């Protein structure tokens, strides 16, 4: 779920909040006047979340391709992947 802290803590106890984020890899939710306002997240956890979301988007697109019968033989698909990886290495 994460930890909930008032906005004043972000200013007055930033190091403590950053430590919590780094150690738990969970967000700290900041409130203003008792209402949720902001989430603070460790940078590594943020990048991981971004990568996971990109993977989920890619899988959703692939699922839609299958449903719409936009598919190719496995050999062609893997050859395309190999070529893409070779281009990325350069």
C-alpha positions as CSV (number, residue, x, y, z in Angstrom):
1,X,0.0,0.0,0.0
2,X,2.7,2.5,0.9
3,X,3.2,5.0,3.6
4,X,1.1,8.1,4.0
5,X,2.8,11.3,5.2
6,X,1.7,15.0,5.3
7,X,3.2,17.4,2.8
8,X,5.2,19.2,5.6
9,X,7.2,16.0,6.0
10,X,8.4,16.2,2.4
11,X,10.0,19.5,3.2
12,X,11.1,18.8,6.8
13,X,12.0,15.1,6.6
14,X,13.0,14.5,3.0
15,X,15.9,12.3,3.9
16,X,13.7,10.0,5.9
17,X,11.1,9.7,3.1
18,X,13.8,9.0,0.6
19,X,15.3,6.3,2.8
20,X,11.9,4.7,3.2
21,X,11.4,4.7,-0.6
22,X,14.9,3.2,-1.2
23,X,14.6,0.5,1.5
24,X,11.0,-0.6,0.8
25,X,10.8,0.2,-2.9
26,X,7.3,1.3,-2.1
27,X,5.8,4.7,-2.7
28,X,5.3,7.2,0.0
29,X,2.0,9.1,-0.5
30,X,2.0,12.8,0.4
31,X,-1.2,14.4,1.6
32,X,-2.3,18.1,1.6
33,X,-5.0,18.9,4.0
34,X,-5.6,15.2,4.6
35,X,-6.2,14.4,0.9
36,X,-3.9,12.4,-1.3
37,X,-1.8,14.7,-3.5
38,X,1.5,13.1,-4.6
39,X,3.4,9.8,-4.6
40,X,7.1,9.7,-4.1
41,X,8.9,6.7,-5.5
42,X,12.5,5.4,-5.5
43,X,14.0,6.1,-9.0
44,X,14.9,2.4,-9.6
45,X,11.4,1.3,-8.6
46,X,10.0,3.9,-11.0
47,X,12.1,2.7,-13.9
48,X,11.1,-0.9,-13.2
49,X,7.4,0.2,-13.2
50,X,7.9,2.0,-16.5
51,X,9.5,-1.1,-18.0
52,X,6.7,-3.4,-16.7
53,X,4.1,-1.0,-18.2
54,X,5.8,-1.0,-21.5
55,X,5.9,-4.8,-21.5
56,X,2.2,-4.9,-20.7
57,X,1.4,-2.5,-23.5
58,X,3.4,-4.6,-25.9
59,X,1.6,-7.8,-24.8
60,X,-1.7,-6.1,-25.2
61,X,-0.8,-5.0,-28.7
62,X,0.3,-8.6,-29.5
63,X,-2.9,-10.0,-28.2
64,X,-4.9,-7.6,-30.4
65,X,-2.8,-8.6,-33.4
66,X,-3.7,-12.3,-32.7
67,X,-7.4,-11.4,-32.3
68,X,-7.3,-9.5,-35.6
69,X,-5.4,-12.3,-37.3
70,X,-2.3,-10.1,-37.9
71,X,0.2,-12.9,-37.4
72,X,3.2,-14.3,-39.3
73,X,4.9,-17.7,-39.3
74,X,7.2,-18.3,-36.3
75,X,10.3,-18.5,-38.5
76,X,9.7,-15.0,-40.0
77,X,8.9,-13.6,-36.6
78,X,12.2,-14.8,-35.0
79,X,14.2,-13.8,-38.0
80,X,12.8,-10.2,-37.7
81,X,13.7,-10.2,-34.0
82,X,17.2,-11.4,-34.7
83,X,17.6,-8.6,-37.3
84,X,16.3,-6.0,-34.8
85,X,18.7,-7.2,-32.1
86,X,21.6,-7.0,-34.5
87,X,20.8,-3.5,-35.5
88,X,20.5,-2.4,-31.8
89,X,24.0,-3.8,-31.1
90,X,25.5,-1.4,-33.6
